[in-house]
Each structure stands twice: as structure tokens, then as C-alpha cells.
Amino acid sequence: MTTDINPLLKQIESVVGKAGLLSGKQLAGRSAGIWSGTELEALALVRPGSTAEVAEVMKLCHVAGQVVVPAGGMTGLAGGHESTHSDIVLSTERMNRIESMDADSRYMTVQAGVILQTVQEAADDAGLMFALDLGARASCTIGGNIATNAGGVRVLRFGMMREQVLGLEVVLADGSIVSSMFNVLKNNTGYDLRQMFLGSEGTLGIVTRAVLRLHEAPLAIETALLAVPSWKQVMKLLRYFDGALPGALAAYEVLWRDHYQLNTGPYSSVDAPLDTDEPYYVLLDVFISDHEHGRDKLEALLMAALEEGEISDGVLASSEAERARFWQIRENFEPEQACYNKIYGYDVSLPLEAMETYVDEVRGALLQRFTDAALYAYGHIGDGNLHFSIYPGAQQERDAVDEIVYSPLQALRGSVSAEHGIGLEKKAYLGYTRSATEIDLMRRTKRMMDPANILNPGKLFDL
Ligand SMILES: Cc1cc2nc3c(=O)[nH]c(=O)nc-3n(C[C@H](O)[C@H](O)[C@H](O)COP(=O)(O)OP(=O)(O)OC[C@H]3O[C@@H](n4cnc5c(N)ncnc54)[C@H](O)[C@@H]3O)c2cc1C
């Protein structure tokens, strides 16, 4: 076993115990992440059980100049958790406890390795709600959500992960513990250091614990699917529903025709709820605070939109099972995996008024260069966040496809990453969204906080 020959691993084992360190053959069968399809590459997988253990491990690695890659649920889509055979992967999987919940003050204290869905369910049991929600809810961790500043399907109403974190505890590269476990909403006492770690992708510190903000749960959620004839109407309907139902519109997702057809076609387990052929399909969630009139009001709004010709058809889910089916049309990736041997995922943001033209231009440029390519567009459009699933065609030239997607964003003041982060995948394009001065400040921050460059080096940018 590697610990026999590696003195550092021996020292780490004395901190985390035998169950806390896996190396050599013990790593066989450990996945490198849900999309990778390969086995984890690492010198060792270290699984501390507490903040104190993380701190001791980091002190040892700091002295030894050992690279450490933090890992949560490994559902990240930018390669931030990727490791090589010489890295220590530090997983929070044994730090998976909800420590406490205060329903009256509406907060929950958790360890970083708690799965998002576990937090959602615990809040739900107390009649409350944790606002972050995304497709990987059953596998991703709170630590990973913090490190990536995750977005998801309710950003429109509740903001991104950075809005959900009241307090944070982090272990720095040298093993010092920064504990800022406040549970109050307002705290204007100088720089908000906590926010520096939100979206830092494991390069500045290891998140070990957090205090999460909870919200009142809605009485019910109504979900509607609409067929929309034009982009102008997609934009108009966002304001129509948001304006008529102030504070209640919680999700506004848009599926371009191809995505809707693929995910309701022969490779999907969900049949098309709307038998129409329109360029856009809108999926929206409305939080209901009035049982008697909430659904009626939404129904009336749909009828009026139909009569005015703003939608060509629309349907309100009649049960929880039907709601789930509508959402599957948005979130299911199985049909594209069944159709294509390779899919590149993209996550960009740009102003809504530019989105229709941008998608058309990207599609046009892609098909001109790779005639056998295919593009599916969908996303959290209420947040200006667009996703592409692109089959690159037989040539599989990633750089060329990246350039087609990212280069128009500079002129549009868009972002090469709306919510998934930069990781390894988008490093080359960081400068398309951030200025040289901003990147320089990021580099100086990294050098100051991790002078030995041992925490997730080479992610986000090279030093
Ligand atoms: C089906 C599917 C749907 C998704 N939908 C969305 C979506 O709607 N919105 C969205 O934002 N993302 C989405 N994602 C991406 C992903 O789920 C998020 O980025 C999530 O926040 C990652 O959490 P994780 O625990 O899996 O982190 P990992 O993948 O393990 O790690 C991600 C990054 O965080 C770092 N990290 C992990 N834990 C810690 C820690 N404790 N301390 C410091 N750094 C750490 C890692 O080093 C890495 O850089 C989706 C993914 C899938 C597979």
C-alpha cells in the first residue's frame, strides 16, 4: 500500500485514521465524477471527519508542498475537481452532518459534505425551504455548491448560492482555520471575506462548515409549460408573469424547439405535453401563497396570454407527478446521451435582448464549420443564463467549438461561465469576460492566500 512507502501519507493517516485515507488498490472502482466515466486518479483520497482534521492535513501538505484537490459530490461541470496521480484528493464525504437547525431564526448549520437534497428535505420537514435547487441535487454537496457559487433553477427569485450563506468556516492552504459562522443576515464589519470563497473553486480554501439561510416554504408550487411563437414573446411573458405575480415567479426556463423535441421524442420516457411546433417552450414555476385563488390566478393569466396570441398553447401541471415530468423535459440528459457519443456542455450568460441572435449565429457558425454537428439550447433564461449541449460532429474539435461559442460574448458583455465556474475547461477564455486588471488581482489574491500554490493549482488560471 502507498502509505507504507510514503511518509506524508503515513502522517496523514495518523490524523484521519485508516478509514480516512484510501490509496493504491483501495482506489479501484472510485469514480472520477459522474460525467467522466473513468476511475479517480490520485496519490490518495483523504477523507477527514472534522474541521480540525482538515486543518491538520493541510498543515502537513503545506510543509510538504503537496497538491490538494478538494472534492465534494464531483458533479462539477468545469473540471474543477479533476486530479492527477500525484495529487491528494480531499473529499468531504465523511463531513456529512446537519449540526443544527433553528426554525424560528430560519437558519441551518451544516458540515460541507452534506448533500444538497438532504438539506432541502430537512428544511422541508421543518416547514421551511432551502432555496438552492439544481439537477444534481441528489449528489452535489453544500461545500461544492459554495465553492462553485452554484445557481440552478430558482436564482430569479432567491439569488445564487452566495445569497444563501450566512456564515462560513474555511481551512486555508497553510492549515489555519477561518471561522466566520455568523447566523445573521446583516453584518457590515469591513471586507466580507466569506464571499471571497463563494465561487473560488477550491483554490483559496477548503470549506468545512456553513450556516445556511432558510426561507418560508410556499403553500404549493404550480408549474406551467407554454408554447411560444417568438423570442420577443419569451421576453414579454417573463415580465408579464413576474409583474402579475410579484415575488411568486420562482423559475423561468426556456427550451429551444430542438431540445423540447429531443426530450419528448423516442429516446425520452416523457411524452410531449404540448402537441405544437413552436421555436420556444417556457417552463415556469410559481410559488402559491393563497390556496384558494393562487392556481385560478395563474390559469386566468394563461388564458389571457392564449387569447392575446402571446402563446399558442399552454398547460398547467395537474399533479406532483406531472410537475416532475415537465421538469424532466428540461433536466433529462439521457436522450442526448443515447443519440450522441460525445456532447460538449456550455453555460454562458448574456443580455436577453441579444440571445435569439446569438443562438442563431452560434448555430450557423457551428454548422458551417462542422456540417454533421448538432446544437441544443435551453437554460435559466429568467437569469440570462443559456446552456448549450453541442454534438461537435465526427471531427470533435473542442477548441474550434469553444471559440465559436465564446468569442461573440466579448462584444455582448456576456460571461463565459454563468454558474458552472471556470475550472480547467474555460481557463483559456477567462479573459473574454474578465479584464486583465481583474485577473491580475485574482492572481495576487491566490499568491497571498496560497503562496506554495498547493490548493487546486492550475484551476481558474495559471499563476
Ligand atoms: C445533472 C446536473 C445538473 C446541474 N445543474 C446545475 C445548475 O443548474 N446550476 C449549477 O450551478 N450547477 C449545476 N450543475 C453543476 C454542479 O452540480 C455544481 O457545480 C455543484 O455546485 C458542484 O457540487 P459538488 O459537491 O459536486 O462539487 P465538486 O464537483 O466535487 O467540486 C466542484 C468544485 O468545487 C471544489 N470543492 C468541492 N468541495 C469543496 C469544499 N468543501 N471546499 C472547497 N472547494 C470545494 C472542487 O475543488 C471543484 O473545484 C449540474 C450538474 C449536473 C451533473
The ligand as a Gaussian input file, in Angstrom:
#p B3LYP/6-31G(d) Opt

LIG

0 1
 C      -27.300000      16.979000     -13.954000
 C      -26.539000      18.178000     -13.461000
 C      -27.198000      19.393000     -13.360000
 C      -26.512000      20.517000     -12.890000
 N      -27.193000      21.697000     -12.804000
 C      -26.553000      22.784000     -12.331000
 C      -27.253000      24.034000     -12.216000
 O      -28.409000      24.171000     -12.577000
 N      -26.565000      25.071000     -11.705000
 C      -25.256000      24.982000     -11.291000
 O      -24.694000      25.970000     -10.803000
 N      -24.587000      23.815000     -11.412000
 C      -25.194000      22.726000     -11.911000
 N      -24.510000      21.554000     -12.033000
 C      -23.078000      21.506000     -11.693000
 C      -22.745000      21.031000     -10.265000
 O      -23.752000      20.216000      -9.731000
 C      -22.472000      22.223000      -9.329000
 O      -21.336000      22.919000      -9.781000
 C      -22.273000      21.829000      -7.856000
 O      -22.283000      23.007000      -7.079000
 C      -20.980000      21.054000      -7.607000
 O      -21.024000      20.498000      -6.295000
 P      -20.139000      19.202000      -5.949000
 O      -20.320000      18.916000      -4.500000
 O      -20.464000      18.100000      -6.866000
 O      -18.671000      19.765000      -6.195000
 P      -17.455000      19.072000      -6.970000
 O      -17.837000      18.766000      -8.366000
 O      -16.915000      17.968000      -6.155000
 O      -16.411000      20.271000      -6.983000
 C      -16.652000      21.425000      -7.727000
 C      -15.570000      22.456000      -7.389000
 O      -15.662000      22.833000      -6.027000
 C      -14.467000      22.478000      -5.305000
 N      -14.916000      21.988000      -3.991000
 C      -15.764000      20.968000      -3.723000
 N      -15.976000      20.873000      -2.396000
 C      -15.226000      21.846000      -1.815000
 C      -15.024000      22.272000      -0.479000
 N      -15.623000      21.682000       0.557000
 N      -14.197000      23.329000      -0.252000
 C      -13.567000      23.961000      -1.270000
 N      -13.718000      23.592000      -2.552000
 C      -14.554000      22.557000      -2.823000
 C      -13.746000      21.461000      -6.170000
 O      -12.346000      21.511000      -5.991000
 C      -14.142000      21.915000      -7.572000
 O      -13.320000      22.971000      -7.984000
 C      -25.165000      20.415000     -12.516000
 C      -24.500000      19.180000     -12.626000
 C      -25.169000      18.083000     -13.090000
 C      -24.440000      16.779000     -13.167000

